[in-house]
Amino acid sequence: MVSLGCSKNLVDSERMLKKLRVHGYELVTEFGDSDVAVVNTCGFIQAAKEEAIETILEIAALKKEGTVKKLILTGCLTERYREEAAKEFPEADAVIGIGDNKDIVDILDRVLHGERVVQFSPKRDAELTGDRIITTLPFFSYLKIAEGCSNCCTYCAIPMIRGGYRSVPMEDVLAEARQLAENGVTELCVIAQDTTRYGEDLYGKPCLPELLEKLCEIDKLRWIRVLYCYPERITDELIDTIAEQDKIVKYIDMPIQHCNDEILHRMGRPSTKAALQALIAKIRARIPGIVLRTTLMTGFPGETEEQFTELAEFVKEMRFERMGCFAYSQEEGTKAAEMPDQVEEEERLHRADILMEHQAQISADYNAAQLGTEKTAVVEGFDRWAECYFGRTEADAPDIDGKVFFTSAEQLQIGDYVQIRITDTLDYDMLGEVIA
């Protein structure tokens, strides 16, 4: 199984893996040991599509030489480009949509019997829950609480690909979380396209605070992290819940995309610069020590030099502890793709580089301020070259933020939580030593 793209896609892959193993298929980690390769593609932006196509072609070459016998394609790329994918990848023995992942066992059986399967069930058939084989480190897992998106930002293809927002019933989310905890998971990352919208479609109101409180009641969980919060839906109740619950790490991921009012309006984002500034100030005032992560976009259609300069100054002013920046990708089928004054790709990328240069200094300043402090870290492994352990603190989300490298007089195991003292910094990472 090759799972590309986001953590939400990874959860889908883990559910397919569980079905296949229960049915009797053996799961392997090397192409040379496999009969069948399943690629769960991403098709969100141009770079992701290019990665997916490159991966498919690499495996198709392995199939041609006999290393792999069958190739199955699913995920966002095939869902978005149904007919094209089936036609352009004749090497694929199955090309299916996200609504067909639940039938992966039947599809694989048919493929092994010589049938070429091309089918696309309704998006709403995509599973909202189900048993999984955890492919992350054993102490950590993602918890997907919703599928699809209904925000309809003008630059984003997700609603076209995944359909409208569908919350997972709360009892199902909690049952999955309890099962994960029983299986040794101590850290959960709560994810969805928009976690703050959770429950509106089922219960008539946003229910993320209630869900988080119930998750905190699960004994064996230690860290609960909330990602992908839509800033306009971060309520006082949610802020208070994060502040008051000890198991919820003091970390909020809220992609804001831009700060200029005109750009935000054209993006279909209901916020304003003043509202974002007020929200950030409120969060920092009510959750001491909070780590804020955001994502920004440069080169949106019509973005002027002045509007970009405003965004750059905003980054310097807000001093986000964590930040990512992406150049706008002109995606067919979206409203933004048809807007006039498209910015040249080279300029989009240049502007993104400038913002990340600003953020590098902000991150360096933040890390320098941590020198001498004591923090809890979770052990992710041992670096034999550096002869030290590495892991993350509460301030670092898996796969997207930095690491902390630390020494210990005692032997540690993956998943251990230890107290460390920060002794030095390395760009986005920190160095330390175990003190308890």
Backbone torsions as a table, in degrees:
resi	resn	phi	psi	omega
1	MET	NA	123.7	173.4
2	VAL	-109.7	115.5	-178.3
3	SER	-108.1	115.8	-177.9
4	LEU	-105.3	158.8	173.7
5	GLY	86.8	-140.6	-166.0
6	CYS	-86.2	173.1	178.7
7	SER	-65.9	-27.9	178.2
8	LYS	-66.4	-37.9	175.2
9	ASN	-65.7	-37.2	179.9
10	LEU	-61.1	-40.1	177.9
11	VAL	-60.6	-41.6	176.8
12	ASP	-60.2	-42.3	179.4
13	SER	-62.6	-41.7	-178.6
14	GLU	-64.8	-34.2	177.2
15	ARG	-69.5	-40.3	177.1
16	MET	-63.8	-41.7	179.2
17	LEU	-59.5	-41.4	179.1
18	LYS	-61.7	-45.7	179.4
19	LYS	-59.4	-43.6	-177.1
20	LEU	-66.5	-41.1	-179.1
21	ARG	-69.6	-40.2	177.9
22	VAL	-60.6	-34.9	-179.6
23	HIS	-75.0	-12.1	176.6
24	GLY	113.6	-1.6	177.6
25	TYR	-75.2	142.3	176.6
26	GLU	-90.4	133.1	-178.9
27	LEU	-97.5	131.5	-179.6
28	VAL	-128.0	162.3	-175.5
29	THR	-106.9	-3.8	179.9
30	GLU	-122.2	138.8	179.0
31	PHE	-57.5	-38.2	-177.0
32	GLY	-63.3	-19.9	179.8
33	ASP	-96.6	-0.2	-170.0
34	SER	-106.3	154.1	169.4
35	ASP	-97.4	-32.5	-175.5
36	VAL	-130.1	136.7	172.6
37	ALA	-115.5	131.0	175.4
38	VAL	-111.6	126.1	178.1
39	VAL	-112.0	116.5	175.8
40	ASN	-95.9	101.2	-167.1
41	THR	-83.9	161.7	169.7
42	CYS	-113.0	143.9	179.5
43	GLY	-140.6	31.0	-170.8
44	PHE	-73.8	-52.9	-179.7
45	ILE	-132.6	173.4	-173.3
46	GLN	-57.8	-44.2	-178.3
47	ALA	-61.4	-38.5	179.8
48	ALA	-68.9	-38.9	178.2
49	LYS	-63.9	-41.6	179.4
50	GLU	-63.6	-40.3	178.1
51	GLU	-63.8	-41.8	-179.5
52	ALA	-63.6	-45.6	-179.4
53	ILE	-63.0	-42.6	178.5
54	GLU	-60.6	-43.2	179.2
55	THR	-63.2	-44.9	-179.7
56	ILE	-60.3	-44.2	-178.4
57	LEU	-66.6	-35.6	177.2
58	GLU	-63.4	-43.8	-179.4
59	ILE	-72.4	-33.8	176.6
60	ALA	-61.3	-36.4	177.4
61	ALA	-66.7	-38.6	176.7
62	LEU	-64.7	-36.8	177.7
63	LYS	-65.8	-40.2	-179.0
64	LYS	-62.4	-35.8	-179.4
65	GLU	-87.7	-2.0	174.4
66	GLY	93.8	1.4	179.5
67	THR	-68.5	-40.4	176.5
68	VAL	-117.3	137.9	-176.6
69	LYS	-92.1	-38.2	-176.0
70	LYS	-133.4	148.9	-178.8
71	LEU	-132.2	125.3	179.6
72	ILE	-117.7	131.4	179.6
73	LEU	-115.4	133.5	175.5
74	THR	-146.6	-174.2	175.4
75	GLY	99.3	-166.3	-170.6
76	CYS	-68.7	-35.5	-179.5
77	LEU	-64.9	-47.4	-179.2
78	THR	-69.6	-34.1	177.3
79	GLU	-65.4	-38.4	-176.9
80	ARG	-77.1	-37.9	-176.3
81	TYR	-120.7	67.0	-170.6
82	ARG	-58.9	-66.7	-176.2
83	GLU	-63.6	-41.4	-178.7
84	GLU	-61.1	-42.8	-178.6
85	ALA	-64.5	-42.9	180.0
86	ALA	-63.5	-34.8	-178.2
87	LYS	-81.5	-42.6	-172.7
88	GLU	-78.6	-16.9	179.0
89	PHE	-119.9	69.4	-179.5
90	PRO	-63.5	-18.5	178.3
91	GLU	-69.9	-19.8	-178.4
92	ALA	-75.4	131.2	179.0
93	ASP	-84.6	-17.4	174.5
94	ALA	-149.0	135.3	173.9
95	VAL	-128.7	113.3	-172.2
96	ILE	-132.4	166.6	179.7
97	GLY	-101.4	177.0	-176.5
98	ILE	-65.4	-25.7	178.4
99	GLY	-73.6	-7.6	-178.5
100	ASP	-104.5	-3.7	-179.0
101	ASN	-58.9	-31.9	-179.5
102	LYS	-64.5	-20.9	-178.4
103	ASP	-104.4	24.1	-173.8
104	ILE	-59.7	-33.6	-179.6
105	VAL	-65.3	-48.5	179.1
106	ASP	-61.7	-40.9	-179.5
107	ILE	-65.1	-42.2	179.7
108	LEU	-66.4	-40.7	177.1
109	ASP	-58.9	-44.0	-178.8
110	ARG	-65.4	-39.7	179.1
111	VAL	-62.2	-42.5	-178.9
112	LEU	-68.2	-18.4	176.5
113	HIS	-94.2	13.1	172.3
114	GLY	95.1	1.1	-178.8
115	GLU	-86.4	142.1	169.0
116	ARG	-96.2	122.6	-173.9
117	VAL	-105.6	123.0	172.1
118	VAL	-129.5	107.7	-178.6
119	GLN	-151.3	146.0	-177.8
120	PHE	-137.8	95.8	177.6
121	SER	-74.8	164.7	179.4
122	PRO	-55.9	145.3	179.3
123	LYS	-56.1	-34.4	-176.6
124	ARG	-68.8	-9.8	175.8
125	ASP	-79.0	-8.7	179.4
126	ALA	-60.1	134.0	-177.9
127	GLU	-64.6	140.4	177.0
128	LEU	-97.8	-16.8	-180.0
129	THR	-156.4	178.6	-179.4
130	GLY	144.5	160.1	179.9
131	ASP	-65.5	151.0	-176.3
132	ARG	-137.5	158.3	165.2
133	ILE	-102.4	115.2	-176.1
134	ILE	-71.4	124.0	-178.3
135	THR	-106.6	-2.6	174.1
136	THR	-83.7	-176.6	173.4
137	LEU	-58.4	147.1	-167.7
138	PRO	-62.8	-22.0	-177.7
139	PHE	-88.6	-5.2	-170.5
140	PHE	-128.7	144.2	176.3
141	SER	-154.0	153.7	169.8
142	TYR	-86.8	147.7	177.5
143	LEU	-125.3	103.9	-177.3
144	LYS	-85.7	120.5	-173.4
145	ILE	-105.0	-2.9	178.5
146	ALA	-161.1	161.7	177.3
147	GLU	-123.8	149.1	175.1
148	GLY	75.0	-176.7	-179.1
149	CYS	-154.7	143.4	178.3
150	SER	-121.1	13.2	-178.6
151	ASN	-75.4	-32.0	174.5
152	CYS	56.6	47.2	171.4
153	CYS	-61.7	143.6	-168.6
154	THR	-68.5	-18.2	-177.7
155	TYR	-96.3	-6.0	-165.4
156	CYS	-107.5	135.1	-179.1
157	ALA	-95.8	-2.8	-174.1
158	ILE	-57.6	-45.9	178.7
159	PRO	-58.8	-34.7	177.5
160	MET	-67.8	-37.5	-175.1
161	ILE	-80.7	-47.9	-170.3
162	ARG	-102.1	-11.6	-179.3
163	GLY	86.3	-175.6	-178.4
164	GLY	-70.5	166.8	-175.6
165	TYR	-68.7	129.0	177.0
166	ARG	-132.9	112.3	178.5
167	SER	-74.8	145.0	171.7
168	VAL	-79.8	131.1	178.2
169	PRO	-50.8	140.7	-172.9
170	MET	-60.0	-37.8	-179.2
171	GLU	-64.2	-32.2	178.1
172	ASP	-72.7	-40.4	177.1
173	VAL	-60.3	-46.9	-177.3
174	LEU	-67.3	-37.6	177.9
175	ALA	-63.6	-41.7	178.3
176	GLU	-65.0	-42.6	180.0
177	ALA	-63.0	-40.8	178.8
178	ARG	-64.1	-41.1	179.2
179	GLN	-64.0	-42.2	177.8
180	LEU	-61.0	-43.3	179.9
181	ALA	-63.7	-39.9	178.4
182	GLU	-64.8	-26.7	-179.5
183	ASN	-89.6	8.6	173.9
184	GLY	105.0	1.9	178.6
185	VAL	-76.9	128.5	178.0
186	THR	-115.1	-13.1	179.9
187	GLU	-126.6	127.6	177.8
188	LEU	-117.8	136.8	168.6
189	CYS	-107.6	115.3	-179.3
190	VAL	-82.9	122.3	-173.7
191	ILE	-133.1	156.2	171.3
192	ALA	-174.3	172.8	173.2
193	GLN	-61.5	-32.2	177.8
194	ASP	-149.6	97.6	-176.7
195	THR	-66.8	-29.6	-174.9
196	THR	-72.3	-12.7	178.6
197	ARG	-89.0	-3.0	-172.7
198	TYR	-53.5	131.1	173.1
199	GLY	94.0	-17.5	-176.1
200	GLU	-58.8	-39.7	-176.5
201	ASP	-76.2	-25.8	-178.5
202	LEU	-95.5	-38.9	-170.0
203	TYR	-117.6	0.8	176.9
204	GLY	77.2	8.0	178.5
205	LYS	-158.9	157.6	176.3
206	PRO	-69.2	131.7	-173.3
207	CYS	-122.1	16.7	-179.5
208	LEU	-60.7	-43.6	178.5
209	PRO	-58.3	-43.5	179.1
210	GLU	-62.9	-43.2	179.0
211	LEU	-61.4	-44.9	-179.1
212	LEU	-62.0	-40.9	179.1
213	GLU	-62.1	-39.9	179.3
214	LYS	-70.4	-35.7	176.0
215	LEU	-63.0	-36.5	-179.7
216	CYS	-66.1	-18.1	179.3
217	GLU	-80.0	-8.9	179.1
218	ILE	-78.3	114.2	-168.0
219	ASP	-54.7	-47.3	-169.0
220	LYS	-80.1	-7.2	176.3
221	LEU	-79.3	141.2	-178.5
222	ARG	-117.5	-43.0	178.7
223	TRP	-122.1	132.4	173.6
224	ILE	-125.9	123.7	-175.4
225	ARG	-119.2	139.2	-177.7
226	VAL	-110.8	121.7	179.2
227	LEU	-113.5	162.4	171.6
228	TYR	58.8	51.8	176.3
229	CYS	-88.5	127.1	176.8
230	TYR	-75.3	117.9	-170.4
231	PRO	-55.8	-35.9	-178.0
232	GLU	-68.9	-13.1	-179.3
233	ARG	-110.8	11.1	175.2
234	ILE	-81.3	102.5	-174.0
235	THR	-90.9	167.3	174.9
236	ASP	-60.3	-37.2	179.3
237	GLU	-62.5	-42.1	179.3
238	LEU	-66.6	-42.9	178.4
239	ILE	-59.5	-45.1	-179.9
240	ASP	-63.9	-39.3	179.9
241	THR	-62.8	-45.2	178.9
242	ILE	-64.3	-38.4	-179.0
243	ALA	-68.6	-37.0	-170.2
244	GLU	-91.0	-25.9	-175.2
245	GLN	-89.2	118.6	-175.7
246	ASP	-63.5	-32.6	-177.0
247	LYS	-75.5	-19.7	178.4
248	ILE	-81.9	117.0	-179.2
249	VAL	-66.0	147.6	-176.1
250	LYS	-82.7	76.4	-173.2
251	TYR	-152.8	126.3	177.4
252	ILE	-128.5	126.9	174.0
253	ASP	-100.2	117.0	-179.5
254	MET	-139.4	94.4	178.8
255	PRO	-62.6	121.8	-179.7
256	ILE	-106.0	-19.6	175.3
257	GLN	73.1	-44.4	-178.1
258	HIS	-162.7	175.1	176.5
259	CYS	-125.2	-15.2	-178.9
260	ASN	-74.0	130.3	-173.6
261	ASP	-59.7	-41.9	-178.5
262	GLU	-66.5	-43.9	178.8
263	ILE	-63.3	-45.5	179.0
264	LEU	-57.9	-41.2	179.6
265	HIS	-63.2	-45.0	-179.5
266	ARG	-69.8	-24.6	175.2
267	MET	-74.6	-13.2	-175.1
268	GLY	81.9	19.4	178.5
269	ARG	-96.4	128.9	-172.7
270	PRO	-79.9	0.2	-173.7
271	SER	-86.9	176.6	173.7
272	THR	-135.7	165.9	178.9
273	LYS	-59.8	-45.1	-178.6
274	ALA	-61.9	-40.5	-179.8
275	ALA	-66.3	-39.6	178.4
276	LEU	-65.3	-43.0	178.1
277	GLN	-60.9	-42.5	-179.8
278	ALA	-66.1	-40.6	179.5
279	LEU	-64.1	-46.0	-179.0
280	ILE	-62.1	-42.5	178.6
281	ALA	-63.3	-41.3	179.7
282	LYS	-63.7	-46.2	-179.1
283	ILE	-60.6	-45.8	-177.8
284	ARG	-67.6	-31.8	179.1
285	ALA	-72.8	-34.7	-173.0
286	ARG	-97.4	-12.8	176.3
287	ILE	-128.3	85.5	-178.9
288	PRO	-56.4	136.7	178.7
289	GLY	78.8	8.7	-177.5
290	ILE	-61.6	141.9	172.9
291	VAL	-105.8	119.1	-179.3
292	LEU	-103.0	128.6	174.1
293	ARG	-116.0	138.4	176.0
294	THR	-137.9	168.2	174.9
295	THR	-127.1	135.4	-179.2
296	LEU	-121.5	159.5	-179.8
297	MET	-127.1	132.3	176.8
298	THR	-111.5	151.6	174.8
299	GLY	78.6	21.8	174.3
300	PHE	-59.6	147.4	-177.2
301	PRO	-47.7	127.9	178.3
302	GLY	85.3	-2.4	179.9
303	GLU	-64.0	117.9	-179.8
304	THR	-86.7	169.4	175.7
305	GLU	-59.8	-38.9	-179.2
306	GLU	-65.7	-41.1	179.6
307	GLN	-68.6	-36.4	175.5
308	PHE	-67.0	-41.7	177.7
309	THR	-60.2	-38.1	176.6
310	GLU	-61.4	-41.6	178.6
311	LEU	-65.3	-41.9	179.3
312	ALA	-62.6	-41.6	178.1
313	GLU	-66.9	-35.2	177.7
314	PHE	-62.1	-42.6	178.0
315	VAL	-59.7	-44.7	179.6
316	LYS	-64.6	-37.2	-177.7
317	GLU	-73.2	-44.0	-174.7
318	MET	-78.3	-29.9	178.0
319	ARG	50.0	60.1	176.3
320	PHE	-61.8	135.5	179.1
321	GLU	-65.8	-30.6	178.5
322	ARG	-137.2	138.7	-179.0
323	MET	-153.9	140.8	170.8
324	GLY	-122.2	154.2	-178.5
325	CYS	-140.6	135.2	-179.2
326	PHE	-127.0	140.7	171.6
327	ALA	-74.1	138.4	179.1
328	TYR	-54.1	137.7	177.0
329	SER	-115.1	122.1	-177.4
330	GLN	-78.4	102.3	-173.2
331	GLU	-103.7	121.3	-178.7
332	GLU	-59.8	143.4	-179.2
333	GLY	93.6	-13.5	178.0
334	THR	-94.8	156.4	179.5
335	LYS	-63.9	-38.0	-176.6
336	ALA	-65.0	-29.0	-178.7
337	ALA	-63.8	-24.5	-178.1
338	GLU	-97.6	0.3	-178.9
339	MET	-73.1	148.9	176.9
340	PRO	-73.0	172.9	174.9
341	ASP	59.8	46.5	173.8
342	GLN	-64.5	134.0	-179.4
343	VAL	-82.6	138.3	179.3
344	GLU	-57.7	142.3	-176.1
345	GLU	-58.6	-41.2	-179.7
346	GLU	-59.6	-39.0	179.3
347	GLU	-70.9	-38.9	176.9
348	ARG	-57.9	-47.7	-178.2
349	LEU	-66.1	-39.9	179.3
350	HIS	-60.4	-43.4	-179.5
351	ARG	-66.1	-37.9	177.3
352	ALA	-63.4	-41.0	178.5
353	ASP	-61.3	-39.9	179.5
354	ILE	-61.5	-46.3	-179.9
355	LEU	-62.1	-40.4	-179.5
356	MET	-69.7	-27.8	173.5
357	GLU	-65.8	-43.0	175.9
358	HIS	-60.6	-44.2	-176.6
359	GLN	-67.4	-32.7	178.6
360	ALA	-59.2	-40.7	178.7
361	GLN	-69.8	-40.2	178.2
362	ILE	-62.1	-42.9	179.3
363	SER	-65.1	-40.0	177.9
364	ALA	-62.3	-41.9	178.3
365	ASP	-64.5	-41.6	179.4
366	TYR	-62.3	-47.3	-179.8
367	ASN	-62.8	-40.5	179.5
368	ALA	-60.5	-34.3	179.6
369	ALA	-71.1	-14.1	-179.5
370	GLN	-88.4	-8.9	-178.0
371	LEU	-56.8	129.4	179.1
372	GLY	87.9	-9.7	-179.1
373	THR	-82.6	161.6	178.0
374	GLU	-109.6	136.8	-176.2
375	LYS	-140.8	157.1	171.1
376	THR	-88.4	135.1	177.3
377	ALA	-129.9	149.5	174.5
378	VAL	-104.5	136.4	-175.8
379	VAL	-81.1	126.2	178.5
380	GLU	-107.6	-17.9	180.0
381	GLY	168.4	-175.0	179.3
382	PHE	-124.8	126.9	179.7
383	ASP	-91.5	106.7	-175.4
384	ARG	-67.7	-31.2	-179.7
385	TRP	-70.7	-44.7	-179.6
386	ALA	-85.0	-10.7	-178.8
387	GLU	54.8	49.3	176.2
388	CYS	-153.5	166.0	176.2
389	TYR	-83.8	162.4	172.8
390	PHE	-140.3	155.9	-179.9
391	GLY	-173.9	-154.0	-177.4
392	ARG	-136.5	154.8	170.5
393	THR	-100.2	179.2	176.4
394	GLU	-58.0	-25.4	-174.6
395	ALA	-80.6	1.1	-173.5
396	ASP	-128.0	118.6	175.5
397	ALA	-81.7	149.2	-179.6
398	PRO	-59.8	140.1	170.4
399	ASP	73.6	-18.5	-175.5
400	ILE	-116.3	-24.7	-178.8
401	ASP	-106.7	-173.5	-175.7
402	GLY	-78.7	-177.2	178.4
403	LYS	-120.1	166.7	167.8
404	VAL	-122.5	129.3	179.0
405	PHE	-105.6	131.3	-173.0
406	PHE	-148.3	153.4	177.6
407	THR	-98.3	157.7	179.1
408	SER	-149.8	136.6	176.7
409	ALA	-74.4	-23.1	179.9
410	GLU	-103.9	151.8	176.7
411	GLN	-73.7	134.2	-177.2
412	LEU	-115.6	159.9	178.3
413	GLN	-117.2	150.9	174.9
414	ILE	-57.6	130.6	-178.8
415	GLY	98.1	-8.8	175.7
416	ASP	-69.1	144.6	173.3
417	TYR	-106.7	125.8	-175.2
418	VAL	-131.5	156.8	174.2
419	GLN	-93.0	129.5	179.8
420	ILE	-127.5	157.1	172.7
421	ARG	-110.2	130.6	-179.1
422	ILE	-78.1	127.1	-176.1
423	THR	-116.3	-19.6	-178.1
424	ASP	-165.0	173.1	-179.4
425	THR	-132.8	155.0	176.7
426	LEU	-138.0	96.9	-179.0
427	ASP	50.6	-110.4	-178.7
428	TYR	-90.0	-3.4	-176.5
429	ASP	-108.4	168.8	179.6
430	MET	-131.2	157.8	176.7
431	LEU	-116.1	150.2	-179.1
432	GLY	-162.4	-173.6	178.1
433	GLU	-141.3	144.5	-179.6
434	VAL	-73.3	133.5	177.4
435	ILE	-116.5	-13.2	178.0
436	ALA	-164.5	NA	NA
